[in-house]
Every structure is written in C-alpha cells, then in structure tokens.
C-alpha cells in the first residue's frame, strides 16, 4: 500500500511540474504589444527597393530609375497599393 501512495505522490508531482511548464511556455509566447511591432516602410524606402531591384534586372542606374519613379508619382495617384 505504501508503494502505491509513493507512486501516486510522484505522479501528482510530475503532473504539477508539467502543468507549470505549459503555463510558462504559454506566457512566454504571447505576441508583443502593437507599439513594439515594426512600422510600415516609407514610400521613399519602397521606391528605393523597387529601383534597386529594377536596376539589377535592367542594368540601368538606381538613381535614374528612382528619378523616373518620382516623376510618375502623380500619374496614378488614385490607385492604391495592395496591403
């Protein structure tokens, strides 16, 4: 009978330890508050990324492509980029 009590006691301790470990993992995997999330990139950063990518593909200079992108900014002002 003593053996069964010891085994039962050990099992209860293991369950309590596992439960506390699960709770610890759940607390540590929460999402950070919205204020610490990354900000959306600025239009200038997007323009620079598009220009550098296009420059690699076409062989033109980044500054030339950036100028043409800036010049055409007002062209399609009513269209929005997908998010």
N, C-alpha and C positions, 0 to 999 in steps of 0.2 A: 504494500500500500504506500509506503514511504517513497518507493521508486516512482510510482505514478504521480505523486504530489510534486516531486522534484522535476519530473518531465513536464508536467503541466505548468509549473512555475517558469521553467526555461522557455517554454513555448510562448507564454504570455509576455516575457521579456523580449523575445525575438519580434513578436507582433508589434509591441510598443516601439521598438527601435526602428522597425520598417516603416511604421506609420509616421514617426518623426522625420525620417529621411525623406519620405514622399512629400511631406509638408514643406520641408526645407527646399526641395527642388522646385516645388510649385511657387514658392515665394521668390526664388532667385531667377525664375524665367519670366517674370512679368515684363510687359513692354514698358519702355521708358516713357515719361510724360511727353506730351506733344511739343513742349517747349525745347526739349533737347534733341528732337529729330532734325535732320538736315533740311536746310532751306532749299527752295526751288532755285535752279540756276538762273542767273540773269540773262537777259536777251543777248547781251554782248558775249557772254560765255558760250551760249548756244551758237551764235553766229561764228565765233572763232573755231569751235569744234567742227561745224559744217564746212567752214573754209579750209581748215587743215586737212580734213578727210577728202574733200574735193580736190585739193592741191595734190595730194598723193596720187589720186586716181588720174588726174588730167595732166600733171606736170607743170601747171601754172603756179605762180607765186601766191602765197597765202594773202598777202596784202592786197593784191589785185582782186582776188575773189571776194575778200571782205568788203572792198570798196563797191563792188557790183551788188553785193547783198544789201549794203546800207542804202545804196541808190534805189533799190527796188522795194525798200521797206514800205513806202506809201502805196505801192502798186496794188497790193491785195490786203489792205488794211481791214476790210470787212470779214476776212477769213480768219478763223482761229485754229491753232494747232491742237492736235488730239492730245489728251492727257491720260 
